[in-house]
Amino acid sequence: MKAKTSITLSMQLLVQIDRMIGEGASRSAFIEKVLRDHLRDEERRTINARDLELINANADALNAEAADVLEDQDAFYFDLIQDQDHPHDAASTSPAREDQPETAKERVVA
């Protein structure tokens, strides 16, 4: 359903519209198309902005969780390396096996 309305446009704008649409074409159809396109683009921009906010909020949460995991991994590997660098410390907490290398260098070679 269409409704008739009246708008006032500058003569310069009307001349530009007439040049674009050509002689005999409908100004109303052209203006309606331009407005539809503009409104669709505005709606898309609004949706994209909202989606970006959600993505950023989720990314912040995921980054914080990843940082926690990496921190835990760093601590685990630091402890693991410390145990390998000081086999005498590790030996005090666990019994030494005969087939177990005594130094870190022997472990790498073995």
Phi, psi and omega in degrees: 000137180245150177234142180276137178219165180237130176232156179248123180237154179291153178299321180300318179292318178298321179297317179297317179298312181300322177296320182289318187272341181086168184288137176086353179279164184271118174300318182300315180296319180296312181297321178297317180296315180299317180293318177301313179299316180297313181296321177297316180296320178296318178296318179298318178298319179296315179296316180297320179296318179295317178298319179297320176299316179295318179297315180296320179296316178292322180296320178298317179294317179294321178296320178296317179295318179296321178298320177297316180297315180296322178297317178296318179295318178301315180297318180298311182290327176298313178298319180297315179294319179300318179297320181288324181287336182234074184297333179291329175291318180293325181294331181289337180262339178224146182294141180283141176256151183294324182277000182273128179299150183275330183236165179297322180297317178296325180294321180292317181292321182290000000 
